[in-house]
């Protein structure tokens, strides 16, 4: 089966990107140096093509009730223009996907879901809406592209570039607070991201994406690939769906208990399963690890603890910290400050249990 391509595919190829298969999409891994791209985001500004992610719009009188059933977090917290991070669970409490939901106005919400799970997500949404008989229209927006501009100078540069295209949109960037969004003409601009840095994610018509990309590049924003995106998000302590959690693991064992709103009387899908898990106790936990010995922490490596075995879910070399870091699912009883052993190619290596994020706004936290 042929790989899907984003509207920026030709732009990536022309820039010499190394293209790889990512969840059925042909995406840039890097443009020459993953490390340099990583540092560009931490020190100045970088941009990512995230058009493979699916924008899904919801409309209709039942939209809010639908989302209050569908999501573990509660959209009742939202005011117009605000964003909320949540997991979408199955009846067993497993994570179908993690996503961001924006309340645009009245009955109109916008979701951004992961690329590899998009078709599954939309099928699940339609099933829930049908079974609950809720009046909501679910509209995948395949005609849109999305560019994430991230880094300490990202918003300032984006504002300057957008000024040359749409003055109202540029003014909206000035007003954006973290985890808010604005709709201006053809632009949807959100102050969100996946790097631990300030920045914006811009949704726009697909045919306009290459022009915005080239304008940003001309102002010194570095094109960045999936490699840097992964090291940045791991330094920021952000989960990756399919690695740190999936539909067999609950948010309570994925470091995402903070995204679950148990306030009565909302009966969201998966709630009963999570309550049973809490009552049973002895939950596994997601912790940070910092390697103290030589080597690199990688997903699926075994973690040896006094309380039983655990497993690394995501691991990499951290360009900012200049050491290897990881997220690992370990038994209850493991505490921050403990030294554990990780099996690296059959040899034990010492790793320190840490809090995460490891890095935020360019500063080391561990």
PyMOL commands that set and color helices and strands:
alter all, ss='L'
color gray80, all
select helices_A, chain A and resi 9-14+34-43+63-70+75-77+118-132+154-163+167-175+206-218+226-235+251-253+257-259+271-280
alter helices_A, ss='H'
color red, helices_A
select strands_A, chain A and resi 18-22+25-30+46-49+54-59+83-89+95-105+108-113+137-140+144-150+181-184+187-190+199-205+222-223+285-291+302-305+308-318+323-330+339-344+347-354+359-360+363-364
alter strands_A, ss='S'
color yellow, strands_A
deselect
rebuild
show_as cartoon
